[in-house]
Amino acid sequence: MGLVATRDADVPIGETPAASRRLLDQTAAAVLAAESRRWDLSGIEDVSAVVESARKGELLTIGEICAVRRMLSAARKVGEELEATAAAGGRDSFGRYTPLLKILYDCDFCTDLQRKIEYCIDCNLSIILDRASEDLEIIRSERKSNMEKLDSLLKEVSAHVFRAGGIDKPLITTRRSRLCVGIRASHRYLLSDGVVLSVSSSGATYFMEPKEAVELNNMEVRLSNAEREEEIAILSLLTSEIADAGIQIKHILDRVLEIDLAFARASYAQWIDGVCPTLSSDHSDGSCDAEAVRLVDIENIRHPLLLEPSLGHPTDVAASNSMDFANVNNSRRGLSSRDNSGVSSDFPVPVDMKIERGTKVVVISGPNTGGKTASMKTLGLAALMSKAGMYLPAKGSPRIPWFDLILADIGDHQSLEQNLSTFSGHISRICKILDVASAESLVLIDEIGSGTDPSEGVALSASILQYLKNRIHLAVVTTHYADLTLLKKKDAQFENAAMEFSLQTLEPTYRILWGSTGDSNALNIAKSIGFDGEIIERAKQWVERLRPERQQERKGLLYQSLLEERDRLKAQAEKAASLHVEVMNLYQEILHEAEDIDNRLKALMAKEMHHAQEERKATEMQIQAVVEEFENNLEDASPDQLNSLVRKCESSIASILEAHQPSELDFPDRLDNALFVPQYGEQVHVKGLGNKLATVVEETGDDDTVLVQFGKVRVRVNKNDVRAVANSRRSRASSSIPQLRRKSQNNNEELRNQVEGNKDEGSLYGPLLQISKNTVDLRGMRVEEAALELDMAISSRGSYSVIFIIHGMGTGAVKERVLEILKNHPRVAKYEQESPLNYGCTVAYIN
């Protein structure tokens, strides 16, 4: 249990100063006890799972019940041995053992339960004893007597079979939970009244139960079952007893775990040659001892993790299976900057923690790799170890306050996953620290304010420290900002400390100089690493320019330059404001003109659109009247009259179309604009510039945009926003209109040729003219539905007629079905698939 608790960091840490002092007293008592003898707690098993099973009503096994008995016995033995050891040292020594003895004072070791288990079960043999109950004793006695009779009978029968040659040697065995004898198959007549229980795999041997043994075997089965039932009853009774004592058993486990961890802390203290710290929880100066002038007073403390490589393995002082608690961090030895072969008694270098009472903030400065962060971590670990009742790897009588929280921001917390930079990760941690810190907290911040502009970093850091000093017990920060070390001059609650640096060896000594400020010594460190001398010299020149004594001169020059820059920017701002007013006036003028043009254009377009729609409706009505007249005449006309009717209809429709053919003067401006292609160097009107004249400097591209120049400004506009100048428009329109007329005449000619091409078959099928009566529209139907509709239409048509079948484009399924029907239908003479003039329509000729 102790090993699991330490590996999971589930060790007790004092929630109050009194609790931490109690843990320290327990550690001190365990150190004293460990000096007198070796303590073995390995016999104490974790039976919490067994107790929980019993409380759930599950039947415990003999092994589980015996584990509970062993645990209770071992725990009681530890308490008795502690009392004996304390008494052997005399009255004074007994008082020093009291913190350990108090742990087990209120424990009920359930001696009655131990006696019951010992009375009922032999844990060495893992069997239930006959004395466990009167019924069990009687059952086992009867079973023993019955087995003696059965064994005697079977021996006699087996010997008889052997003498008769029925078996090579007497054989008594068990088959189907019943005792029987072996006999050859050829001699089974020797036991003619017996029962065959089994046969060997070869079939040569029978295993038979003699008639006289049947009742004895039956009795054995009944007694065996009765014995098992009685044993279950006894185990059930003991399980119930353990369930009832579950609270006491768990309390014992918790108390024994406390003792185990106390011995682990004692073993660790012996391993590191540690000393017991004195905890202080009083924050006022007046109520403290006169000698306790320092808030923190620790002499020659070493970082525990850096100390471990020089100590070896702690097995020689381990007192239990959890004594390896000190070894739990051995895997982190990489924190040391030296390997084991280079470890000496001077490594790690011990440091002194001397913080005067009344100090709230300590600012540690000094060189890189000088030990600032390691020293701050050492202080944080010392505070945590003291809270947890652990000795410190220090000398003398260390004194340290009790802190409710140890809050640290150490290392780089940048995260790509959380979108945090070095500075934002740093600041977010500090923000959380400020939220939870209290008047009894210790705050540790490494490189405060780093990762951003130095001036802003200094300002933010100083503000944070001023905020912290009134809200926490103690804050320790490291920095390279010299300005933060000046806070001590203004506020006595601030204290400085510096990491010592040897100018002779150009290496840090890792010692803290309290009350001093340290330089970063970056140039010396860079020189010792091997930087180019020219780089170092230039850096020194910059340092000279940044010396504090030249700060005032630089401030004056900076102030003067800022005034000049302010005047210059003010003049530029006034000039920009004037230009802005002019531009806005021009913009408003252009905007009003553009809005007026847009409104006029919209009105003109609406008027033209209305006129075109009226004209289109009139044309449609005239054509519809001609078609209706043609359909009415078609019903009563003879085949000889069909061609004349078609020509008459075509002539009427052509006259209507000719009457509505646009003339040269009917083309609106928008048609001109649609046909207009701006040419390089041509003058055009640009809509976005208020129809101002501009020059085309780049012809139309693939994106239908044109680059034009208006004055000194070049702008790319949409082709539809460019209009030709009046002269150019007329010339282009005049050249475009004949082209449109020729295209319209070509279309009419193509339609006329198609009609003429069908005249050869007109004698049989009449004119190839589509009307509503000879059209079948299959669009939107399913394939089978369309097939049925088409079959009905073909069947209903008269001889020598045509059908226009509209199947559409779609997926092509209906079209394929239509072509298949037309190909196989007996009434279809031929069919013509869709053409460029009638997409989605097939013409079928009916016999």
C-alpha positions, 0 to 999 in steps of 0.5 A, a space after each residue: 500500500 505504501 509503495 502504491 501511495 508513493 508512486 501515485 504521489 498520494 502521500 499526506 501533505 498537511 492541510 494546516 500548520 498543525 497537520 504538517 507539524 504532526 507529520 514531522 513529529 511522526 517522522 522524528 519518532 520513526 527516525 528514533 525507532 529505526 535506530 533501535 531495530 529494523 521494522 518489517 511491515 511486509 506481513 500487512 496485506 491490503 485486504 480492502 478489496 476483500 472487505 469490499 467483496 464481503 460487504 457486497 455479499 460475495 462469499 469469501 474463500 479460505 485464502 481471503 479470510 486468512 489474509 484478513 486474519 494475517 493483516 489483523 495479527 500483523 497490525 496488532 503486532 506492530 502496535 505491540 512492538 512499538 509500545 515495547 520499544 518505547 517502554 524499553 527506552 524509559 519514560 523520556 524515550 516513551 514520550 518521543 515515540 508518542 506521535 507514532 503510538 497515537 496513530 494506533 491508539 484508536 484502532 480496534 484490531 478485531 481480536 474476536 474476529 481473529 479468534 473465530 477465524 483461527 478456531 474455524 480455519 487452519 490457515 497453514 493448510 487452508 482447511 476448515 477444522 472439524 471443530 468449526 461446528 458440531 454438525 461438521 464434526 458429526 458429518 466428517 466422523 460419519 463420512 470417515 466411518 463409511 469410507 472405512 467400510 467402503 474401502 474394506 469391502 472394495 479391497 476384499 472384492 478386488 482381491 477376489 477378482 485378482 485371485 480369479 485372474 480377472 485383473 493383473 493386480 488389485 485396482 480400486 479407483 473412482 469413476 463418476 464420483 463413486 469408488 469401484 474396482 477394475 476387472 477384465 471384460 472377459 471376467 465380468 461374470 465375477 461381478 454379475 450383479 455389479 454396475 458398470 461405471 466406465 470402460 477403458 479406451 481399449 474396451 479390455 477393462 471394465 470399472 464396476 461397482 459391486 452390488 454391496 458397495 452401491 449403498 455405501 457409495 450413495 452414503 458417501 455422496 450424501 455425506 460429501 454434499 452435506 460436508 460442503 454445505 456445512 463448510 459454505 455455511 461456516 465461510 458465510 458466517 465468517 464473511 458476514 463477520 468480516 463485512 460487519 467489521 469492514 469499517 474497523 479493518 479499513 481504519 486499521 489499514 489507513 493507520 498502518 499506511 500512516 506508520 509505513 509512510 512515516 518510516 519511509 520518510 524516516 528512511 529518506 531522512 537517513 539517506 539524505 542525512 537530513 534535518 528536521 525543519 521548524 515550521 512557522 505559521 505566524 506572519 506577524 513580527 510581534 508574536 515571534 521569538 526574538 531569535 527568529 528574525 528571519 522569515 526563511 533561514 536555511 543553511 547549506 541546503 541542496 536540491 534533493 534531485 541533484 543530491 541523489 546521484 552522490 548518495 547511492 541506493 537506499 536499500 541499506 536503510 529501507 525499513 519496508 516495501 515502501 522505503 523506496 519512496 526516496 527512489 521514486 524520482 531516480 529516473 529524473 537524474 538527468 536534471 543534474 549537469 554532471 554524470 555520476 563519474 564526475 560527482 563529488 562531495 561539492 556537488 550540488 553546491 549548497 546554498 543558504 536561504 536567508 530571507 528577512 522577516 517583513 520581506 514579501 518579494 525577493 528578486 534574484 538576478 545574476 548570470 545565465 546558467 548561474 543557478 537562479 532557477 535551481 535555487 528557486 526550485 530548491 526553496 519550493 521543494 523545501 516548502 513542500 517537503 516541510 508540509 509533507 513531514 519530510 526532513 530537508 537536505 540541509 545543515 543546522 536548524 532550518 526554519 521555513 514558513 508554512 504555506 497553504 499553496 506553492 504556486 510556480 511558473 517555471 519553464 516554457 509553456 508555449 503550446 502549438 495545440 493551445 495556440 500559446 506563444 512563450 509569452 502568452 503561456 507565461 502570462 496565462 500561468 501568472 494570471 491563474 496564480 493571481 486568481 488563487 493566491 492567498 495571504 499564506 501562499 508562496 509564489 515562484 516565477 522564473 524569468 518574469 516578464 520575459 518573451 516580450 519587449 523589454 520596456 513593456 516586460 519591465 513595466 508589467 513585471 513591476 506591476 505584478 510584483 506590486 500587486 503580489 506583495 499585498 496579497 501573498 506571504 512570499 514571492 520569489 522571482 528571477 529576472 535579467 531586468 536590472 530595473 526590477 532590482 531598483 524596487 527595493 530602494 522604494 519599498 522595504 518589502 522588496 529584497 534583492 539576491 544575486 547569483 555569484 559569478 567568478 570573474 577569474 574563472 568566468 564561471 558561476 559559483 552557484 552561491 546566493 549573495 543576499 541583498 546584492 544585485 547581479 549582472 547577467 555577465 552575458 558578454 563574459 559567458 559568450 566570450 568563454 564559450 568562444 564567440 568572435 572577439 569582434 562581436 564581443 567588442 561591438 556588444 561592449 560598445 552598445 553596453 556603454 551607450 546604454 549605461 544609466 549615467 547616459 540615460 538623461 542625455 538620451 531622454 533629452 534627445 529622445 524628447 526633442 526628436 519626439 516633439 519634432 516628429 509630433 509637429 511633422 505628423 500634425 502638419 501631415 494630418 492637416 494636409 491629409 484632412 484637406 485632401 480628404 474633404 476634396 476627395 469626399 466632395 468629388 465622390 459625392 458629385 460622382 455618386 449623385 451623377 451615377 445614381 441619376 444615370 442608373 435611374 434613367 437607365 432603369 426607366 428606359 429599360 423597363 419601358 423597352 422591356 414592356 414594349 417588347 413583351 407586348 409585341 411578343 404577346 401580339 406575335 404569339 397570338 397571331 401565330 397561334 391563330 394561324 396554327 389553330 386555323 391550320 389544325 381545323 382545316 387539316 381535319 377536313 382536308 384531303 391528302 391532295 390539299 395538305 401541301 397547299 395548307 402547309 404552304 399557306 400556313 408557312 406563308 402566313 407565319 413568315 409574313 408575321 415574322 417579317 412584320 416583326 423583324 427588327 429594323 436598323 433603327 429599332 435596335 436599342 442601346 443595350 444591343 449595341 453595348 452587348 456587341 461592342 468590343 472595346 479596342 486599344 486606344 479607343 475612347 469610351 464612356 465608363 459607367 463607374 466614372 459617371 460616364 466620363 470619357 476614358 481611354 482603353 489601354 488594355 483590350 478585353 481579357 478572359 475575365 471580361 474586364 477592360 483596363 481604362 485610363 482616366 486622367 492619370 488614374 488607371 482602373 480595371 472595369 467590367 466590359 458591361 460598364 463600358 459604352 462606346 462613343 456615339 459615332 463608334 456605336 453607329 458604325 458598329 451597329 450598322 455592321 452588326 445588323 445585317 449579320 443578324 438579318 442574315 442569321 435569321 434568314 439562314 434559320 428560316 431557310 433551314 426550316 424550309 429545306 427540312 419541310 421540303 425534304 419531307 415532301 417525298 413521303 408526304 404522299 403517304 404520311 402527310 406533312 411532318 408537322 408537330 401538333 398537340 394531337 400527334 404528340 406523346 409527352 413521356 417526360 416525368 414518367 417512369 419507364 414502365 409507365 412511359 412504355 404503356 403510354 407509348 404502346 396505347 398511342 401507337 395503337 390508337 393512331 390511324 394508318 400512314 400517320 406520324 407520332 412525335 414522341 417527347 422523351 426528354 434528355 434526362 438519364 436516358 432510360 425512357 429514351 432507350 425504352 422508347 427506341 426499343 419499342 419502336 424497333 420491335 413494334 409491328 405498326 412502326 415502319 421507321 423512326 427518326 431519332 432526335 436531331 439538332 432541331 428537336 432535341 429530346 424528341 423522336 418521330 415515328 411513322 405508323 403503317 
